[in-house]
Amino acid sequence: MKRGVESAGRKAASSRWLEGLARGGFVACGVNYVLIGLLAVQIALGIGGEAADAAGALHAVAAHPGGFVLLWLVAVGFAGLALWRLAEVV
């Protein structure tokens, strides 16, 4: 039973579609860090913003047109990364 699960986990973790989802997740992480950085620079320059954290960055994106779509893409990327990590654990 254990070997079957390990084999299935390795097969799933190395599949092309799951690797693509994982890459999308890493892009989502990068986008999140860039947004936090931009918000921190805005706060430092006194341009605006309230909190230079992940929640503040996502709230700032949601306030712009098309931001809701970007947030959904980031969420899908994070979900893909979580699935890939789960397959790696299995």
N, C-alpha and C positions, 0 to 999 in steps of 0.2 A: 504494500500500500504506500509506504513512504517513498519508494523509488518512483512510483507512478506520479505522485504529487511533485517530486523534484523534477522529473522529466517534463511534466506539463508546465511547471513554473519556468524552467529554462527555455522551453519552446515559446511560451508566451512572451517572456522578457526579450527574446531575440527576434521577435516578429517585426516585420517592416512597419506595419501600421502602429504598433505600440511604440516603436522607436520614434516614429514621426510625432506621435502624441507627446512623448517625453521631450523631444526637441522643442515642440510648441510650449511645453511647460517651462523649459529653461528660458525661452524667449519671453514668456510672461513674467518670470522672475526678474529678468533684465529690465523689462518695461517698468515694472513696479519700482525697482531701484532708481531708474532714471527719473521717474515721476517724483519720488521722494527727494532726490537730489535737486531737481528743479524747484520744488517747493521750498527747500531749505535755502537755496540761493535767493529766491524771492523774499523770504523772511529776512535774510541777512541784509539785503539791499533796501528793505523797507517798502517794497512794492506791494506786498499784501500777503495774505495767508495767515493761518492760525496755528497749525500744527504740522511739523515736518516728520510725520510718521506715515505708515502705510494707509491708515484710515483717512488721514488728511489728504493724502495724494489722490486716493480713490474718490473722495468727495469732490475734490477740485476737478477731476476729470468728468465726473457725472454732471457737473454744472454746465459743461460746454456742450454745444450741439454735436451729436454723434458720439458723445462720450459714453452713453449707455451701451452702444454697440461695442466699443472698445472694451468696456468692462466685462461684457459677456465673452468676448474673445479671450480675455485674460483669465476669466473663470474656467473656460473650457481648457485652456492651456494648463492651468493648475490641476484640474481634474485629470488630464492626461498624464501629467507628471506623477500624480498620486497613484494612478493605475499602474504605471511602469514600476514605481517603487514597490508597490504591493506584489507585483509579479516577481520582482527581484528577491523579495523576502521569501516568497513561497519557494 
